[in-house]
């Protein structure tokens, strides 16, 4: 995982509409990068829907959520519409950004991870699940954010 206190690597990825989104688009805002293995899988769906259900809590903390997986733009579009996700899903189809953020395992499979980048582009929290079968609850995530 990337070290807390280091500069977050810059990136630009297409969203579910095919529009390029860059980390720099959110300069002066906190950004939660949520790396997840795949659209419409049981754990990922539960995780991202929990972020949807608690979206007002992210907004209160002025945190922009960005979901990132290696799925295609088309897959993200269907997934976001189906579950009414209020935050962008970005397609890292070539796994370049996931590798930069250590969200790919040694077999080339996507990991479940998140990185909180502050208003100055510095990593403040980073978490990587050992097994993609679980995710950290939003309650635990907010507790970590609020303790900073």
Long-range contacts (C-beta under 8 A, 24 or more apart in sequence): 1-102, 1-113, 1-126, 1-127, 1-128, 2-101, 2-102, 2-115, 2-123, 2-126, 3-123, 3-126, 4-123, 4-124, 4-125, 4-126, 5-122, 5-123, 5-124, 6-122, 6-123, 7-121, 7-122, 7-123, 8-33, 8-115, 8-117, 8-121, 8-122, 8-123, 9-97, 9-100, 9-101, 11-96, 11-97, 11-100, 13-68, 13-90, 13-91, 13-92, 13-97, 14-73, 14-90, 14-91, 15-73, 15-76, 15-88, 15-89, 15-90, 15-91, 16-73, 16-76, 16-77, 16-79, 16-80, 16-88, 16-89, 16-91, 17-73, 17-77, 18-73, 21-66, 21-88, 21-90, 23-117, 23-121, 24-121, 26-64, 27-119, 27-121, 28-119, 29-62, 29-63, 29-64, 29-119, 30-61, 30-62, 30-63, 30-64, 30-116, 30-117, 30-118, 30-119, 30-124, 31-63, 31-64, 31-65, 31-66, 31-116, 31-117, 32-58, 32-63, 32-64, 32-65, 32-66, 32-114, 32-115, 32-116, 32-117, 33-66, 33-68, 33-101, 33-114, 33-115, 33-116, 33-117, 34-65, 34-66, 34-67, 34-68, 34-113, 34-114, 35-68, 35-69, 35-98, 35-101, 35-103, 35-110, 35-111, 35-112, 35-113, 35-114, 35-115, 36-67, 36-68, 36-69, 36-110, 36-112, 36-135, 37-69, 37-109, 37-110, 37-111, 37-112, 37-132, 38-69, 38-70, 38-71, 38-110, 39-69, 39-71, 39-75, 39-76, 39-78, 39-79, 39-89, 40-75, 40-78, 40-79, 40-82, 43-112, 43-132, 43-133, 43-134, 43-135, 44-69, 44-112, 45-79, 45-83, 46-135, 47-112, 47-135, 48-83, 48-85, 49-83, 49-85, 50-135, 50-137, 50-138, 51-85, 51-87, 51-138, 52-83, 52-84, 52-85, 52-86, 52-87, 53-138, 54-138, 54-142, 55-86, 55-87, 57-138, 57-142, 58-87, 61-142, 61-145, 61-146, 63-116, 63-145, 66-90, 68-92, 68-97, 68-98, 68-103, 69-110, 70-95, 70-98, 70-110, 102-128, 103-128, 114-141, 116-145, 124-148
